[in-house]
Amino acid sequence: MTTTTATDSRLTSVNPANTDEVVGEAELTDAAGFVDACRTAREAQHGWAAVPAPVRGRVVEQIGRLFEANKEALSRLVTREIGKPLAESRGEVQEVIDTCTFFAGEGRRLYGQTVPSEMSDKQLFTFRTPVGAAVIVTAGNFPVAVPSWYLVPALLCGNTVVWKPAEYTPAIAAAFTELFQRGGLPAGVLQTVLADGATTFEGLSAALDAGLVDKIGFTGSSAVGVRIGELAGRHLQVPCLELGGKNPLVVMPDADLDLAVEGALFSGFGTAGQRCTSLGTVIAHRDVHDEFLRRLDAAVRSAAIGDPTADVLYGPMISRRFLESFGRHLDLVRPHHTLHGSTGTGRITAANPREGFVGDPDAGLFAHPTIVDGVRADDDIYRTETFGPIVGVATFDTFDEAVDLANGHGYGLSAAIYTTNPAHAFRFRERCRAGMVSVNNSTSGAEAHLPFGGNGRSGNGSRQSGVWVLDQFTRWQSMNWDYAGTLQKAQMDTAVLPADTEFRL
């Protein structure tokens, strides 16, 4: 049994916590259909951009209120289709609401500037203008929060959008799209297409060749992000890329160990480790390594895992594909590693039980939490995004070693340090390459008004959320207005006031 199946163009999604339960069905789009959606968005863009920005902001506000009114129903749908614990699903829908609340006001703040000219009788202006038609491709681990980070500001700025959600979340995608459209979007402004990865790439390439796409936003793996970046580059476009991570959590010898364990537990095992910001490797000082590991092992072993409608740390893997990938990542364990955290490894079943499991393990796609101690910089598991409930633990002696381990894998999304010394916190912030740094907090977690994004293998420096994302979905246009009645040439006809440059006191 699988979480998604497709026969020809028909797709069925099932509950990963109970794979006998069908959640949704949908038709997959072919490449020609993808191009048609881009053409429709292109044709609708001029009319949408002509709507005054404060009015577009009002539409965003209405969308937010609809999500607020439907929060519980949508949260439960997220839990049913991808297995995220209900408390996390509610938090994810709240992120959509917060994003709409923030950007509703930005419709009145898409400011340009009036700039003084170096010549008389001349004024200079700058304006934010929409990019045009955007294609947004998002993953399924955050099926409503992450799309909102793209769609809300893109639409607010006057762009139209073709959104390609994860094909294994058709029911969530349909509900999400309907809430947006019911908020007041004109026809054609938001097109949602379900397609597999190969079809999406083929359709996107054809749409770019036809001049129908002006901006690409992509959230997913670093490997696919490289291909998207290459495709965009051939058309002189800069995509917004939010990619994977191997996020470190440094535990200094002066850290509050109980707080660090709490942060590592949520960072590493929340959403079954299926976040781009999930904890990859704990980097613990030698003086506290053993005690930290003992406490983390105890916390993970005692955590409730299973039925996502219950009070659990995490539920199932999103799909069989992710469960199988998790199994392959367990193959990265080497003889010098030691395993902790559960009563087994791999898939949780009645024959391979997890002590204290909540529900029926054979009904769904559940995985044992795994702590891998003894991780070194030359290990494959150190530099591989594992995307599952597996956390490595490494040891360091000096601060320089901790920083090297935090940066050495080449990712740069999120990082955390646990310390009570402000100097350690600020020095780590200064030398860490991650786009987001936490002090005494988890590697996971975002707020609607703070920039989100990574560097290196984690992205191309673009940012989502907050006012920073506006630069992804607008272009700056300058205008000069000369009313002198004669041609004034910049740098040539500029007035010069005489000065006595030889004067000395």
Sequence and secondary structure as in RCSB ss.txt:
>XXXX:A:sequence
MTTTTATDSRLTSVNPANTDEVVGEAELTDAAGFVDACRTAREAQHGWAAVPAPVRGRVVEQIGRLFEANKEALS
RLVTREIGKPLAESRGEVQEVIDTCTFFAGEGRRLYGQTVPSEMSDKQLFTFRTPVGAAVIVTAGNFPVAVPSWY
LVPALLCGNTVVWKPAEYTPAIAAAFTELFQRGGLPAGVLQTVLADGATTFEGLSAALDAGLVDKIGFTGSSAVG
VRIGELAGRHLQVPCLELGGKNPLVVMPDADLDLAVEGALFSGFGTAGQRCTSLGTVIAHRDVHDEFLRRLDAAV
RSAAIGDPTADVLYGPMISRRFLESFGRHLDLVRPHHTLHGSTGTGRITAANPREGFVGDPDAGLFAHPTIVDGV
RADDDIYRTETFGPIVGVATFDTFDEAVDLANGHGYGLSAAIYTTNPAHAFRFRERCRAGMVSVNNSTSGAEAHL
PFGGNGRSGNGSRQSGVWVLDQFTRWQSMNWDYAGTLQKAQMDTAVLPADTEFRL
>XXXX:A:secstr
  SEEEETTEEEEEETTEEEEEEEEEE   HHHHHHHHHHHHHHHHHHHHS HHHHHHHHHHHHHHHHHTHHHHH
HHHHHHH   HHHHHHHHHHHHHHHHHHHHHTT     EEE SSTTEEEEEEEEE  EEEEE  SSSTTHHHHHH
HHHHHHTT EEEEE  TT HHHHHHHHHHHHHTT  TTSEEE    HHHHHHHHHHHHHTT  SEEEEES HHHH
HHHHHHHHTTT   EEE    EEEEE TTS HHHHHHHHHHHHHGGGG STT EEEEEEEHHHHHHHHHHHHHHH
HHS BB TTSS SB   SSHHHHHHHHHHHTT  TT EEESSSS SB  SSS  TT BS GGGS  B  EEEES 
 TT HHHHS   SSEEEEEEESSHHHHHHHHHTTSEESEEEEE S HHHHHHHHHH   SEEEESS S    TTS
 B  EETTBSS  BSTGGGHHHHEEEEEEEEE SSS   TTTS       TT   
